[in-house]
Amino acid sequence: MNLNPIQLFDTESSTFTYILVAPGERAAVLIDPVQRHWERDLQHLARLNLELAYILETHAHADHVTSAGKLRELTGAKAAVPGGCGIAPAEVQLADGDLIAFGKDERIVVLHTPGHTAGSMSYLWRGNVFTGDTLLIDGCGRTDFQSGSAQALYDSVTTKLFVLPDDTRVWPAHDYKGQSVSTIGWEKRHNARLANRSGHEFVALMAGLDLPKPKLIDVAVPANQHLGLQHGA
């Protein structure tokens, strides 16, 4: 059964936060929360009578500070993070193929999808895949910092994500064009950076982007490696 997550948005960093819950369940999972929206997120949980079980990060973000530490303290939820991102305070360090169990019988499959960062993870749940910055709608994350690798990202997308069923819904960590959801099939056929492009062509494309350094990277990455707590989240 393919269920839609609850999708929330931060206009400052164009970040999506997701709440996952199955019908009839109270246990919920939150993916990629943003520091300045912790109260908003708690209000959504309270309004829907949900109990937060896990807070997941797709990677240590460079463009915003997480509220994972704050939410963990307030709710008792566990922080689960990619094992290769240096987020030491989290209770759960995830590896490829791990299963995150919540509620009566809910399972999230952990997919290691490096490239944007070396530790980046995607999460597969009930026909939905949460791709972080690995795969965006009609694009992908940059690969020029945080141990990024264009070849690794290409391999992650083509061997881990594009092999999923075509109707799998793609929910990215960011969108800058007013889009909210896509499918694996559409991205395989139409993604402007990845569709019908060889690994060599993709690496050359990414090498020529010449993107500016993220404004918050020197603040955000160290803070996110401490679940945002060193910034008073």
Secondary structure, 3 states (H helix, E strand, C coil): CCCCCEEEEECCCCEEEEEECCCCCCEEEEECCCHHHHHHHHHHHHHCCCEEEEEECCCCCCCCCCCHHHHHHHHCCEEEEECCCCCCCCCEEECCCCEEEECCCEEEEEEECCCCCCCCEEEEECCEEEEECCCECCECCCCCCCCCCHHHHHHHHHHHHCCCCCCCEEEECECCCCCCCEEHHHHHHHCCCCCCCCHHHHHHHHHCCCCCCCCCHHHHHHHHCCCCHHHCC
